[in-house]
């Protein structure tokens, strides 16, 4: 719970969606990062979430 942002950043880095760094590693990252290697994150599907909520609260069967 204390480092969930870092855990998320590390996972997204492993999956190729972003680069992450600390203040001390920023200069090296800026020199070495290869932006074209990053993948585009897939768009969200909010309609699936809203349909799930509707079903949970009984607005939809």
C-alpha distance matrix in Angstrom:
0.0 3.8 5.7 5.5 8.9 10.3 9.6 11.3 14.0 14.7 15.2 17.4 19.2 20.0 21.3 23.5 22.3 21.4 21.6 18.9 19.6 19.0 21.7 23.6 23.7 24.6 28.4 28.5 26.5 28.9 31.8 30.8 28.9 30.9 30.0 32.2 30.1 27.2 27.1 27.0 24.1 25.6 26.2 24.3 26.1 25.3 28.3 26.7 23.8 26.3 28.5 25.7 25.0 28.8 29.2 26.4 28.0 31.5 32.9 33.6 34.8
3.8 0.0 3.8 6.0 8.4 9.1 9.7 11.9 13.6 14.5 15.9 17.9 19.1 20.3 22.1 23.7 22.6 21.1 20.6 17.5 17.5 16.4 18.7 20.6 21.2 22.2 25.9 26.3 24.6 26.9 29.9 29.2 27.6 30.0 29.3 31.8 29.9 27.1 27.5 27.7 25.0 27.0 27.7 26.1 28.3 27.6 30.8 29.5 26.5 29.0 31.4 28.9 28.1 31.8 32.5 29.8 31.2 34.7 36.0 36.8 38.1
5.7 3.8 0.0 3.8 5.5 5.4 6.3 8.7 10.0 10.8 12.5 14.4 15.4 16.7 18.6 20.1 19.1 17.5 17.0 13.9 14.1 13.4 16.2 18.0 18.1 19.1 22.8 22.9 21.1 23.5 26.4 25.5 23.9 26.3 25.7 28.2 26.2 23.5 24.1 24.5 22.1 24.4 25.3 24.2 26.7 26.4 29.8 28.5 25.8 28.5 31.0 28.6 28.2 32.0 32.6 30.3 31.9 35.4 36.4 36.9 38.2
5.5 6.0 3.8 0.0 3.8 5.4 4.9 6.1 8.5 9.8 10.5 12.2 14.0 15.3 16.5 18.3 16.9 15.9 16.2 13.7 14.9 15.1 18.0 20.1 19.7 20.2 24.0 24.0 21.7 23.9 26.9 25.7 23.6 25.5 24.5 26.7 24.7 21.8 21.8 21.9 19.2 21.1 21.9 20.6 22.9 22.8 26.1 24.7 22.1 24.9 27.3 25.0 24.7 28.5 29.1 27.0 28.7 32.1 33.0 33.4 34.7
8.9 8.4 5.5 3.8 0.0 3.8 5.5 5.2 6.1 8.6 10.0 10.6 12.1 14.3 15.4 16.4 14.6 13.1 13.3 10.8 12.1 12.5 15.3 17.7 17.2 17.1 21.0 21.3 18.7 20.6 23.8 22.9 20.7 22.7 21.5 23.9 22.3 19.2 19.6 19.5 17.1 19.5 20.3 19.4 22.2 22.1 25.7 24.7 22.4 25.0 27.7 25.8 25.6 29.2 30.2 28.4 30.0 33.3 33.8 34.2 35.8
10.3 9.1 5.4 5.4 3.8 0.0 3.8 5.4 5.0 6.1 8.6 9.9 10.3 12.2 14.2 15.2 14.2 12.3 11.6 8.7 9.6 10.0 13.3 15.2 14.4 15.0 18.8 18.6 16.3 18.7 21.6 20.5 18.7 20.9 20.3 22.9 20.9 18.3 19.2 19.9 17.9 20.7 22.0 21.6 24.6 24.9 28.4 27.3 25.2 28.1 30.6 28.6 28.7 32.4 33.1 31.3 33.2 36.4 37.0 37.2 38.6
9.6 9.7 6.3 4.9 5.5 3.8 0.0 3.8 5.5 5.2 6.2 8.7 9.8 10.6 12.5 14.3 13.8 12.8 12.9 10.8 12.3 13.3 16.8 18.2 17.0 17.9 21.6 20.9 18.5 21.1 23.7 22.1 20.1 21.9 21.3 23.3 20.9 18.3 18.7 19.5 17.2 19.5 21.2 20.5 23.2 23.8 27.1 25.5 23.5 26.7 28.8 26.6 27.0 30.7 31.1 29.3 31.5 34.6 35.4 35.3 36.3
11.3 11.9 8.7 6.1 5.2 5.4 3.8 0.0 3.8 5.5 5.2 6.1 8.5 9.9 10.6 12.3 11.0 10.5 11.5 10.2 12.7 14.3 17.6 19.5 18.0 18.1 21.7 21.2 18.3 20.5 23.3 21.7 19.1 20.4 19.3 21.1 19.0 15.9 15.8 16.2 13.7 15.9 17.4 16.8 19.6 20.3 23.7 22.3 20.5 23.7 25.9 24.0 24.5 28.1 28.7 27.3 29.4 32.4 32.9 32.7 33.9
14.0 13.6 10.0 8.5 6.1 5.0 5.5 3.8 0.0 3.8 5.5 5.2 6.0 8.6 9.9 10.5 9.2 7.6 7.9 6.4 9.1 11.2 14.6 16.4 14.6 14.5 18.0 17.5 14.5 16.7 19.5 18.0 15.5 17.1 16.1 18.3 16.3 13.5 14.2 14.9 13.2 16.2 17.9 18.1 21.3 22.2 25.7 24.7 23.1 26.2 28.6 27.0 27.5 31.0 31.8 30.6 32.7 35.6 35.8 35.7 37.0
14.7 14.5 10.8 9.8 8.6 6.1 5.2 5.5 3.8 0.0 3.8 5.5 5.0 6.2 8.7 9.8 10.0 8.8 8.5 7.3 9.5 11.7 15.4 16.4 14.3 15.1 18.3 17.1 14.4 17.2 19.5 17.4 15.3 17.0 16.7 18.7 16.1 13.9 14.8 16.3 14.9 17.7 20.0 20.3 23.4 24.6 27.9 26.5 25.2 28.5 30.5 28.7 29.5 33.1 33.5 32.2 34.6 37.5 37.9 37.5 38.5
15.2 15.9 12.5 10.5 10.0 8.6 6.2 5.2 5.5 3.8 0.0 3.8 5.3 5.0 6.3 8.7 8.9 9.3 10.3 10.2 13.0 15.4 19.1 20.2 17.8 18.4 21.6 20.2 17.2 19.8 22.0 19.6 17.1 18.0 17.4 18.7 15.9 13.4 13.3 14.7 12.9 15.2 17.7 17.8 20.6 22.2 25.2 23.5 22.5 26.0 27.6 25.8 27.0 30.5 30.7 29.6 32.2 34.8 35.3 34.6 35.4
17.4 17.9 14.4 12.2 10.6 9.9 8.7 6.1 5.2 5.5 3.8 0.0 3.8 5.4 5.0 6.2 5.3 6.0 8.1 9.0 12.5 15.4 18.7 20.2 17.6 17.4 20.4 19.3 15.9 17.9 20.3 18.1 15.1 15.6 14.4 15.6 13.2 10.2 10.0 11.1 9.4 12.2 14.8 15.4 18.5 20.3 23.5 22.3 21.4 24.8 26.6 25.3 26.5 29.8 30.3 29.6 32.0 34.6 34.7 34.0 35.0
19.2 19.1 15.4 14.0 12.1 10.3 9.8 8.5 6.0 5.0 5.3 3.8 0.0 3.8 5.4 5.1 5.7 5.0 5.6 6.9 10.1 13.5 16.8 17.7 14.7 14.8 17.5 16.0 12.7 15.1 17.0 14.6 11.9 12.7 12.3 13.9 11.1 9.0 10.1 12.2 11.6 14.8 17.6 18.7 22.0 23.8 27.0 25.9 25.2 28.5 30.4 29.1 30.3 33.6 34.1 33.4 35.8 38.4 38.5 37.7 38.8
20.0 20.3 16.7 15.3 14.3 12.2 10.6 9.9 8.6 6.2 5.0 5.4 3.8 0.0 3.8 5.5 7.8 8.4 9.1 10.3 13.1 16.2 19.7 20.1 17.1 17.7 20.3 18.2 15.3 17.9 19.4 16.5 14.1 14.5 14.6 15.4 12.1 10.6 11.1 13.7 13.0 15.6 18.8 19.8 22.7 24.9 27.8 26.2 25.7 29.3 30.7 29.2 30.8 34.0 34.2 33.4 36.2 38.6 38.9 37.9 38.5
21.3 22.1 18.6 16.5 15.4 14.2 12.5 10.6 9.9 8.7 6.3 5.0 5.4 3.8 0.0 3.8 5.8 8.2 10.2 12.2 15.5 18.8 22.1 23.0 19.9 19.9 22.4 20.6 17.3 19.4 21.0 18.1 15.2 14.8 14.1 14.2 11.1 9.1 8.3 10.7 9.9 12.2 15.5 16.8 19.6 22.0 24.8 23.2 23.2 26.7 28.0 26.7 28.5 31.6 31.8 31.4 34.2 36.4 36.4 35.2 35.9
23.5 23.7 20.1 18.3 16.4 15.2 14.3 12.3 10.5 9.8 8.7 6.2 5.1 5.5 3.8 0.0 3.8 5.9 7.9 10.8 14.2 17.8 20.8 21.6 18.3 17.8 20.0 18.2 14.7 16.4 17.9 15.0 11.9 11.1 10.3 10.5 7.4 5.4 5.8 8.7 9.2 12.2 15.5 17.4 20.6 23.1 26.0 24.9 25.0 28.3 29.8 28.9 30.6 33.6 34.1 33.9 36.4 38.6 38.4 37.3 38.2
22.3 22.6 19.1 16.9 14.6 14.2 13.8 11.0 9.2 10.0 8.9 5.3 5.7 7.8 5.8 3.8 0.0 3.8 7.3 10.0 13.7 17.2 19.9 21.4 18.4 17.4 19.8 18.7 15.0 16.1 18.2 16.0 12.5 11.9 10.0 10.7 8.7 5.3 5.0 6.5 6.3 9.9 12.7 14.6 18.0 20.3 23.3 22.7 22.5 25.6 27.5 26.8 28.2 31.1 32.0 31.8 34.1 36.4 36.0 35.1 36.3
21.4 21.1 17.5 15.9 13.1 12.3 12.8 10.5 7.6 8.8 9.3 6.0 5.0 8.4 8.2 5.9 3.8 0.0 3.8 6.5 10.2 13.7 16.2 17.8 14.9 13.6 16.2 15.4 11.6 12.8 15.3 13.5 10.0 10.5 8.8 10.8 9.3 6.3 7.9 9.2 9.3 13.0 15.3 17.0 20.6 22.4 25.7 25.3 24.7 27.6 29.8 29.1 30.1 33.2 34.2 33.8 35.9 38.4 38.0 37.4 38.9
21.6 20.6 17.0 16.2 13.3 11.6 12.9 11.5 7.9 8.5 10.3 8.1 5.6 9.1 10.2 7.9 7.3 3.8 0.0 3.8 6.9 10.6 13.1 14.3 11.2 10.2 12.7 11.7 8.1 9.8 12.3 10.6 7.7 9.4 8.9 11.7 10.2 8.3 10.9 12.6 13.0 16.8 19.0 20.6 24.3 25.8 29.3 28.8 28.0 30.9 33.2 32.3 33.2 36.4 37.4 36.7 38.8 41.5 41.2 40.8 42.2
18.9 17.5 13.9 13.7 10.8 8.7 10.8 10.2 6.4 7.3 10.2 9.0 6.9 10.3 12.2 10.8 10.0 6.5 3.8 0.0 3.8 7.2 10.1 11.6 9.1 8.5 11.8 11.3 8.2 10.4 13.3 12.2 10.1 12.6 12.3 15.4 14.0 12.0 14.3 15.7 15.4 19.0 20.9 22.0 25.5 26.7 30.3 29.7 28.4 31.3 33.8 32.6 33.1 36.5 37.6 36.5 38.4 41.4 41.3 41.2 42.6
19.6 17.5 14.1 14.9 12.1 9.6 12.3 12.7 9.1 9.5 13.0 12.5 10.1 13.1 15.5 14.2 13.7 10.2 6.9 3.8 0.0 3.8 6.7 7.8 5.6 5.7 9.3 9.2 7.1 9.6 12.3 11.9 10.9 14.1 14.5 17.9 16.6 15.2 17.8 19.3 19.1 22.8 24.6 25.5 29.1 30.0 33.7 33.1 31.7 34.5 37.1 35.8 36.1 39.5 40.6 39.4 41.2 44.3 44.3 44.3 45.8
19.0 16.4 13.4 15.1 12.5 10.0 13.3 14.3 11.2 11.7 15.4 15.4 13.5 16.2 18.8 17.8 17.2 13.7 10.6 7.2 3.8 0.0 3.8 5.4 5.2 6.0 9.6 10.3 9.4 11.6 14.2 14.5 14.1 17.6 18.0 21.5 20.3 18.9 21.4 22.7 22.3 25.8 27.4 28.0 31.5 32.1 35.8 35.3 33.5 36.2 38.9 37.5 37.5 41.0 42.2 40.6 42.2 45.5 45.7 46.0 47.6
21.7 18.7 16.2 18.0 15.3 13.3 16.8 17.6 14.6 15.4 19.1 18.7 16.8 19.7 22.1 20.8 19.9 16.2 13.1 10.1 6.7 3.8 0.0 3.8 5.6 5.4 8.2 10.1 10.2 11.4 14.0 15.2 15.3 18.9 19.3 23.0 22.4 21.1 23.9 24.9 24.8 28.4 29.7 30.4 34.0 34.4 38.2 38.0 36.1 38.5 41.5 40.2 40.0 43.4 44.8 43.3 44.7 48.0 48.0 48.5 50.3
23.6 20.6 18.0 20.1 17.7 15.2 18.2 19.5 16.4 16.4 20.2 20.2 17.7 20.1 23.0 21.6 21.4 17.8 14.3 11.6 7.8 5.4 3.8 0.0 3.8 5.7 7.3 8.5 9.7 11.5 13.2 14.3 15.2 19.0 20.1 23.7 22.8 22.1 25.2 26.7 26.8 30.5 32.1 33.0 36.6 37.3 41.0 40.6 38.8 41.5 44.2 42.8 42.8 46.3 47.5 46.0 47.5 50.8 51.0 51.3 52.9
23.7 21.2 18.1 19.7 17.2 14.4 17.0 18.0 14.6 14.3 17.8 17.6 14.7 17.1 19.9 18.3 18.4 14.9 11.2 9.1 5.6 5.2 5.6 3.8 0.0 3.8 5.7 5.5 6.2 8.8 10.3 10.8 11.6 15.4 16.8 20.2 19.2 18.7 21.9 23.7 24.1 27.8 29.8 30.9 34.6 35.6 39.2 38.7 37.3 40.1 42.7 41.4 41.6 45.1 46.2 44.9 46.7 49.8 49.9 49.9 51.4
24.6 22.2 19.1 20.2 17.1 15.0 17.9 18.1 14.5 15.1 18.4 17.4 14.8 17.7 19.9 17.8 17.4 13.6 10.2 8.5 5.7 6.0 5.4 5.7 3.8 0.0 3.8 5.5 5.1 6.1 8.7 10.0 10.2 13.9 14.7 18.4 18.1 17.3 20.6 22.0 22.6 26.4 28.0 29.4 33.1 34.0 37.7 37.6 36.2 38.8 41.5 40.5 40.7 44.0 45.4 44.3 45.9 49.0 48.8 48.9 50.6
28.4 25.9 22.8 24.0 21.0 18.8 21.6 21.7 18.0 18.3 21.6 20.4 17.5 20.3 22.4 20.0 19.8 16.2 12.7 11.8 9.3 9.6 8.2 7.3 5.7 3.8 0.0 3.8 5.5 5.2 6.4 8.8 10.3 13.9 15.2 18.9 18.9 18.8 22.3 24.0 25.0 28.9 30.6 32.3 36.0 37.1 40.7 40.7 39.5 42.1 44.8 43.9 44.2 47.4 48.9 47.8 49.5 52.5 52.2 52.2 54.0
28.5 26.3 22.9 24.0 21.3 18.6 20.9 21.2 17.5 17.1 20.2 19.3 16.0 18.2 20.6 18.2 18.7 15.4 11.7 11.3 9.2 10.3 10.1 8.5 5.5 5.5 3.8 0.0 3.8 5.5 5.2 6.2 8.4 12.0 14.2 17.5 16.9 17.4 21.0 23.2 24.4 28.2 30.3 32.1 35.8 37.2 40.8 40.5 39.5 42.3 44.8 43.8 44.4 47.6 48.8 47.8 49.7 52.7 52.5 52.2 53.7
26.5 24.6 21.1 21.7 18.7 16.3 18.5 18.3 14.5 14.4 17.2 15.9 12.7 15.3 17.3 14.7 15.0 11.6 8.1 8.2 7.1 9.4 10.2 9.7 6.2 5.1 5.5 3.8 0.0 3.8 5.4 5.1 5.5 9.3 10.9 14.4 13.8 13.8 17.4 19.4 20.6 24.4 26.6 28.4 32.1 33.6 37.1 36.8 35.9 38.7 41.2 40.3 40.9 44.1 45.3 44.5 46.4 49.3 49.0 48.7 50.2
28.9 26.9 23.5 23.9 20.6 18.7 21.1 20.5 16.7 17.2 19.8 17.9 15.1 17.9 19.4 16.4 16.1 12.8 9.8 10.4 9.6 11.6 11.4 11.5 8.8 6.1 5.2 5.5 3.8 0.0 3.8 5.7 5.8 9.1 10.1 13.8 14.2 14.3 17.9 19.5 21.1 24.8 26.7 28.8 32.5 33.9 37.4 37.5 36.7 39.3 41.9 41.3 41.8 44.9 46.3 45.7 47.4 50.2 49.7 49.5 51.2
31.8 29.9 26.4 26.9 23.8 21.6 23.7 23.3 19.5 19.5 22.0 20.3 17.0 19.4 21.0 17.9 18.2 15.3 12.3 13.3 12.3 14.2 14.0 13.2 10.3 8.7 6.4 5.2 5.4 3.8 0.0 3.8 6.1 8.9 11.1 14.2 14.6 15.6 19.4 21.5 23.4 27.1 29.3 31.6 35.3 36.9 40.3 40.3 39.7 42.4 44.8 44.3 45.0 48.0 49.4 48.8 50.6 53.4 52.9 52.5 54.0
30.8 29.2 25.5 25.7 22.9 20.5 22.1 21.7 18.0 17.4 19.6 18.1 14.6 16.5 18.1 15.0 16.0 13.5 10.6 12.2 11.9 14.5 15.2 14.3 10.8 10.0 8.8 6.2 5.1 5.7 3.8 0.0 3.8 6.5 9.5 12.2 11.8 13.2 17.0 19.6 21.5 25.2 27.6 30.0 33.6 35.6 38.8 38.6 38.1 41.0 43.2 42.5 43.6 46.6 47.7 47.2 49.3 51.9 51.5 50.9 52.2
28.9 27.6 23.9 23.6 20.7 18.7 20.1 19.1 15.5 15.3 17.1 15.1 11.9 14.1 15.2 11.9 12.5 10.0 7.7 10.1 10.9 14.1 15.3 15.2 11.6 10.2 10.3 8.4 5.5 5.8 6.1 3.8 0.0 3.8 6.1 9.1 8.8 9.6 13.4 15.8 17.8 21.4 23.9 26.3 29.9 31.9 35.1 34.9 34.6 37.4 39.6 39.0 40.1 43.1 44.2 43.8 45.9 48.4 47.9 47.3 48.7
30.9 30.0 26.3 25.5 22.7 20.9 21.9 20.4 17.1 17.0 18.0 15.6 12.7 14.5 14.8 11.1 11.9 10.5 9.4 12.6 14.1 17.6 18.9 19.0 15.4 13.9 13.9 12.0 9.3 9.1 8.9 6.5 3.8 0.0 3.8 5.7 5.8 7.7 11.4 14.0 16.6 19.9 22.5 25.3 28.8 31.1 34.1 34.0 34.1 36.9 38.9 38.5 39.8 42.6 43.7 43.6 45.8 48.1 47.4 46.6 47.9
30.0 29.3 25.7 24.5 21.5 20.3 21.3 19.3 16.1 16.7 17.4 14.4 12.3 14.6 14.1 10.3 10.0 8.8 8.9 12.3 14.5 18.0 19.3 20.1 16.8 14.7 15.2 14.2 10.9 10.1 11.1 9.5 6.1 3.8 0.0 3.8 5.4 5.7 9.2 11.0 13.7 17.1 19.3 22.2 25.8 28.0 31.0 31.1 31.2 33.9 35.9 35.9 37.1 39.7 41.0 41.1 43.1 45.4 44.5 43.7 45.1
32.2 31.8 28.2 26.7 23.9 22.9 23.3 21.1 18.3 18.7 18.7 15.6 13.9 15.4 14.2 10.5 10.7 10.8 11.7 15.4 17.9 21.5 23.0 23.7 20.2 18.4 18.9 17.5 14.4 13.8 14.2 12.2 9.1 5.7 3.8 0.0 3.8 5.5 8.0 10.0 13.4 16.2 18.7 21.9 25.2 27.8 30.5 30.6 31.2 33.8 35.6 35.7 37.2 39.7 40.8 41.2 43.4 45.4 44.4 43.3 44.6
30.1 29.9 26.2 24.7 22.3 20.9 20.9 19.0 16.3 16.1 15.9 13.2 11.1 12.1 11.1 7.4 8.7 9.3 10.2 14.0 16.6 20.3 22.4 22.8 19.2 18.1 18.9 16.9 13.8 14.2 14.6 11.8 8.8 5.8 5.4 3.8 0.0 3.8 6.5 9.7 12.6 15.4 18.5 21.4 24.7 27.4 30.1 29.7 30.2 33.2 34.7 34.5 36.2 38.8 39.6 39.9 42.2 44.3 43.6 42.4 43.4
27.2 27.1 23.5 21.8 19.2 18.3 18.3 15.9 13.5 13.9 13.4 10.2 9.0 10.6 9.1 5.4 5.3 6.3 8.3 12.0 15.2 18.9 21.1 22.1 18.7 17.3 18.8 17.4 13.8 14.3 15.6 13.2 9.6 7.7 5.7 5.5 3.8 0.0 3.8 6.7 9.1 12.3 15.2 18.0 21.4 23.9 26.8 26.5 26.7 29.7 31.4 31.1 32.7 35.4 36.3 36.4 38.7 40.8 40.1 39.1 40.3
27.1 27.5 24.1 21.8 19.6 19.2 18.7 15.8 14.2 14.8 13.3 10.0 10.1 11.1 8.3 5.8 5.0 7.9 10.9 14.3 17.8 21.4 23.9 25.2 21.9 20.6 22.3 21.0 17.4 17.9 19.4 17.0 13.4 11.4 9.2 8.0 6.5 3.8 0.0 3.8 6.3 8.9 12.1 15.0 18.2 21.0 23.6 23.2 23.8 26.8 28.2 28.1 29.9 32.4 33.2 33.6 36.0 37.9 37.1 35.9 37.0
27.0 27.7 24.5 21.9 19.5 19.9 19.5 16.2 14.9 16.3 14.7 11.1 12.2 13.7 10.7 8.7 6.5 9.2 12.6 15.7 19.3 22.7 24.9 26.7 23.7 22.0 24.0 23.2 19.4 19.5 21.5 19.6 15.8 14.0 11.0 10.0 9.7 6.7 3.8 0.0 3.8 6.2 8.8 12.0 15.2 17.9 20.6 20.6 21.3 23.9 25.6 25.8 27.4 29.8 30.9 31.5 33.6 35.5 34.4 33.2 34.6
24.1 25.0 22.1 19.2 17.1 17.9 17.2 13.7 13.2 14.9 12.9 9.4 11.6 13.0 9.9 9.2 6.3 9.3 13.0 15.4 19.1 22.3 24.8 26.8 24.1 22.6 25.0 24.4 20.6 21.1 23.4 21.5 17.8 16.6 13.7 13.4 12.6 9.1 6.3 3.8 0.0 3.8 6.4 8.9 12.3 14.8 17.7 17.5 17.8 20.6 22.4 22.3 23.9 26.4 27.5 27.9 30.0 32.0 31.1 30.1 31.4
25.6 27.0 24.4 21.1 19.5 20.7 19.5 15.9 16.2 17.7 15.2 12.2 14.8 15.6 12.2 12.2 9.9 13.0 16.8 19.0 22.8 25.8 28.4 30.5 27.8 26.4 28.9 28.2 24.4 24.8 27.1 25.2 21.4 19.9 17.1 16.2 15.4 12.3 8.9 6.2 3.8 0.0 3.8 6.5 9.3 12.4 14.7 14.5 15.4 18.2 19.5 19.8 21.7 23.9 24.8 25.6 27.8 29.5 28.5 27.1 28.4
26.2 27.7 25.3 21.9 20.3 22.0 21.2 17.4 17.9 20.0 17.7 14.8 17.6 18.8 15.5 15.5 12.7 15.3 19.0 20.9 24.6 27.4 29.7 32.1 29.8 28.0 30.6 30.3 26.6 26.7 29.3 27.6 23.9 22.5 19.3 18.7 18.5 15.2 12.1 8.8 6.4 3.8 0.0 3.8 6.7 9.4 11.8 12.4 13.3 15.5 17.1 17.9 19.5 21.4 22.8 23.8 25.7 27.3 25.9 24.8 26.4
24.3 26.1 24.2 20.6 19.4 21.6 20.5 16.8 18.1 20.3 17.8 15.4 18.7 19.8 16.8 17.4 14.6 17.0 20.6 22.0 25.5 28.0 30.4 33.0 30.9 29.4 32.3 32.1 28.4 28.8 31.6 30.0 26.3 25.3 22.2 21.9 21.4 18.0 15.0 12.0 8.9 6.5 3.8 0.0 3.8 6.0 8.9 9.2 9.6 11.9 13.8 14.4 15.8 17.9 19.3 20.1 22.0 23.7 22.5 21.5 23.3
26.1 28.3 26.7 22.9 22.2 24.6 23.2 19.6 21.3 23.4 20.6 18.5 22.0 22.7 19.6 20.6 18.0 20.6 24.3 25.5 29.1 31.5 34.0 36.6 34.6 33.1 36.0 35.8 32.1 32.5 35.3 33.6 29.9 28.8 25.8 25.2 24.7 21.4 18.2 15.2 12.3 9.3 6.7 3.8 0.0 3.8 5.5 5.8 7.2 9.2 10.5 11.5 13.3 14.9 16.3 17.6 19.4 20.7 19.3 18.1 19.8
25.3 27.6 26.4 22.8 22.1 24.9 23.8 20.3 22.2 24.6 22.2 20.3 23.8 24.9 22.0 23.1 20.3 22.4 25.8 26.7 30.0 32.1 34.4 37.3 35.6 34.0 37.1 37.2 33.6 33.9 36.9 35.6 31.9 31.1 28.0 27.8 27.4 23.9 21.0 17.9 14.8 12.4 9.4 6.0 3.8 0.0 3.8 5.4 5.1 6.2 8.6 9.9 10.7 12.3 14.3 15.4 16.7 18.3 16.7 16.1 18.4
28.3 30.8 29.8 26.1 25.7 28.4 27.1 23.7 25.7 27.9 25.2 23.5 27.0 27.8 24.8 26.0 23.3 25.7 29.3 30.3 33.7 35.8 38.2 41.0 39.2 37.7 40.7 40.8 37.1 37.4 40.3 38.8 35.1 34.1 31.0 30.5 30.1 26.8 23.6 20.6 17.7 14.7 11.8 8.9 5.5 3.8 0.0 3.8 5.5 5.1 6.0 8.5 9.9 10.4 12.2 14.2 15.5 16.3 14.4 13.3 15.4
26.7 29.5 28.5 24.7 24.7 27.3 25.5 22.3 24.7 26.5 23.5 22.3 25.9 26.2 23.2 24.9 22.7 25.3 28.8 29.7 33.1 35.3 38.0 40.6 38.7 37.6 40.7 40.5 36.8 37.5 40.3 38.6 34.9 34.0 31.1 30.6 29.7 26.5 23.2 20.6 17.5 14.5 12.4 9.2 5.8 5.4 3.8 0.0 3.8 5.5 5.1 6.2 8.7 9.9 10.7 12.4 14.5 15.4 14.3 12.7 14.1
23.8 26.5 25.8 22.1 22.4 25.2 23.5 20.5 23.1 25.2 22.5 21.4 25.2 25.7 23.2 25.0 22.5 24.7 28.0 28.4 31.7 33.5 36.1 38.8 37.3 36.2 39.5 39.5 35.9 36.7 39.7 38.1 34.6 34.1 31.2 31.2 30.2 26.7 23.8 21.3 17.8 15.4 13.3 9.6 7.2 5.1 5.5 3.8 0.0 3.8 5.4 5.0 6.3 8.6 9.9 10.6 12.4 14.2 13.5 12.8 14.7
26.3 29.0 28.5 24.9 25.0 28.1 26.7 23.7 26.2 28.5 26.0 24.8 28.5 29.3 26.7 28.3 25.6 27.6 30.9 31.3 34.5 36.2 38.5 41.5 40.1 38.8 42.1 42.3 38.7 39.3 42.4 41.0 37.4 36.9 33.9 33.8 33.2 29.7 26.8 23.9 20.6 18.2 15.5 11.9 9.2 6.2 5.1 5.5 3.8 0.0 3.8 5.4 5.0 6.1 8.6 9.8 10.6 12.1 10.6 10.5 13.1
28.5 31.4 31.0 27.3 27.7 30.6 28.8 25.9 28.6 30.5 27.6 26.6 30.4 30.7 28.0 29.8 27.5 29.8 33.2 33.8 37.1 38.9 41.5 44.2 42.7 41.5 44.8 44.8 41.2 41.9 44.8 43.2 39.6 38.9 35.9 35.6 34.7 31.4 28.2 25.6 22.4 19.5 17.1 13.8 10.5 8.6 6.0 5.1 5.4 3.8 0.0 3.8 5.4 5.0 6.2 8.7 10.1 10.5 9.1 7.7 9.8
25.7 28.9 28.6 25.0 25.8 28.6 26.6 24.0 27.0 28.7 25.8 25.3 29.1 29.2 26.7 28.9 26.8 29.1 32.3 32.6 35.8 37.5 40.2 42.8 41.4 40.5 43.9 43.8 40.3 41.3 44.3 42.5 39.0 38.5 35.9 35.7 34.5 31.1 28.1 25.8 22.3 19.8 17.9 14.4 11.5 9.9 8.5 6.2 5.0 5.4 3.8 0.0 3.8 5.5 5.2 6.2 8.8 9.9 9.9 8.8 10.1
25.0 28.1 28.2 24.7 25.6 28.7 27.0 24.5 27.5 29.5 27.0 26.5 30.3 30.8 28.5 30.6 28.2 30.1 33.2 33.1 36.1 37.5 40.0 42.8 41.6 40.7 44.2 44.4 40.9 41.8 45.0 43.6 40.1 39.8 37.1 37.2 36.2 32.7 29.9 27.4 23.9 21.7 19.5 15.8 13.3 10.7 9.9 8.7 6.3 5.0 5.4 3.8 0.0 3.8 5.3 5.0 6.2 8.4 8.4 8.9 11.1
28.8 31.8 32.0 28.5 29.2 32.4 30.7 28.1 31.0 33.1 30.5 29.8 33.6 34.0 31.6 33.6 31.1 33.2 36.4 36.5 39.5 41.0 43.4 46.3 45.1 44.0 47.4 47.6 44.1 44.9 48.0 46.6 43.1 42.6 39.7 39.7 38.8 35.4 32.4 29.8 26.4 23.9 21.4 17.9 14.9 12.3 10.4 9.9 8.6 6.1 5.0 5.5 3.8 0.0 3.8 5.6 5.5 6.1 4.9 5.4 8.4
29.2 32.5 32.6 29.1 30.2 33.1 31.1 28.7 31.8 33.5 30.7 30.3 34.1 34.2 31.8 34.1 32.0 34.2 37.4 37.6 40.6 42.2 44.8 47.5 46.2 45.4 48.9 48.8 45.3 46.3 49.4 47.7 44.2 43.7 41.0 40.8 39.6 36.3 33.2 30.9 27.5 24.8 22.8 19.3 16.3 14.3 12.2 10.7 9.9 8.6 6.2 5.2 5.3 3.8 0.0 3.8 5.6 5.1 5.8 4.7 5.9
26.4 29.8 30.3 27.0 28.4 31.3 29.3 27.3 30.6 32.2 29.6 29.6 33.4 33.4 31.4 33.9 31.8 33.8 36.7 36.5 39.4 40.6 43.3 46.0 44.9 44.3 47.8 47.8 44.5 45.7 48.8 47.2 43.8 43.6 41.1 41.2 39.9 36.4 33.6 31.5 27.9 25.6 23.8 20.1 17.6 15.4 14.2 12.4 10.6 9.8 8.7 6.2 5.0 5.6 3.8 0.0 3.8 5.5 7.7 8.1 9.0
28.0 31.2 31.9 28.7 30.0 33.2 31.5 29.4 32.7 34.6 32.2 32.0 35.8 36.2 34.2 36.4 34.1 35.9 38.8 38.4 41.2 42.2 44.7 47.5 46.7 45.9 49.5 49.7 46.4 47.4 50.6 49.3 45.9 45.8 43.1 43.4 42.2 38.7 36.0 33.6 30.0 27.8 25.7 22.0 19.4 16.7 15.5 14.5 12.4 10.6 10.1 8.8 6.2 5.5 5.6 3.8 0.0 3.8 5.9 8.0 9.9
31.5 34.7 35.4 32.1 33.3 36.4 34.6 32.4 35.6 37.5 34.8 34.6 38.4 38.6 36.4 38.6 36.4 38.4 41.5 41.4 44.3 45.5 48.0 50.8 49.8 49.0 52.5 52.7 49.3 50.2 53.4 51.9 48.4 48.1 45.4 45.4 44.3 40.8 37.9 35.5 32.0 29.5 27.3 23.7 20.7 18.3 16.3 15.4 14.2 12.1 10.5 9.9 8.4 6.1 5.1 5.5 3.8 0.0 3.8 5.4 6.9
32.9 36.0 36.4 33.0 33.8 37.0 35.4 32.9 35.8 37.9 35.3 34.7 38.5 38.9 36.4 38.4 36.0 38.0 41.2 41.3 44.3 45.7 48.0 51.0 49.9 48.8 52.2 52.5 49.0 49.7 52.9 51.5 47.9 47.4 44.5 44.4 43.6 40.1 37.1 34.4 31.1 28.5 25.9 22.5 19.3 16.7 14.4 14.3 13.5 10.6 9.1 9.9 8.4 4.9 5.8 7.7 5.9 3.8 0.0 3.8 7.0
33.6 36.8 36.9 33.4 34.2 37.2 35.3 32.7 35.7 37.5 34.6 34.0 37.7 37.9 35.2 37.3 35.1 37.4 40.8 41.2 44.3 46.0 48.5 51.3 49.9 48.9 52.2 52.2 48.7 49.5 52.5 50.9 47.3 46.6 43.7 43.3 42.4 39.1 35.9 33.2 30.1 27.1 24.8 21.5 18.1 16.1 13.3 12.7 12.8 10.5 7.7 8.8 8.9 5.4 4.7 8.1 8.0 5.4 3.8 0.0 3.8
34.8 38.1 38.2 34.7 35.8 38.6 36.3 33.9 37.0 38.5 35.4 35.0 38.8 38.5 35.9 38.2 36.3 38.9 42.2 42.6 45.8 47.6 50.3 52.9 51.4 50.6 54.0 53.7 50.2 51.2 54.0 52.2 48.7 47.9 45.1 44.6 43.4 40.3 37.0 34.6 31.4 28.4 26.4 23.3 19.8 18.4 15.4 14.1 14.7 13.1 9.8 10.1 11.1 8.4 5.9 9.0 9.9 6.9 7.0 3.8 0.0
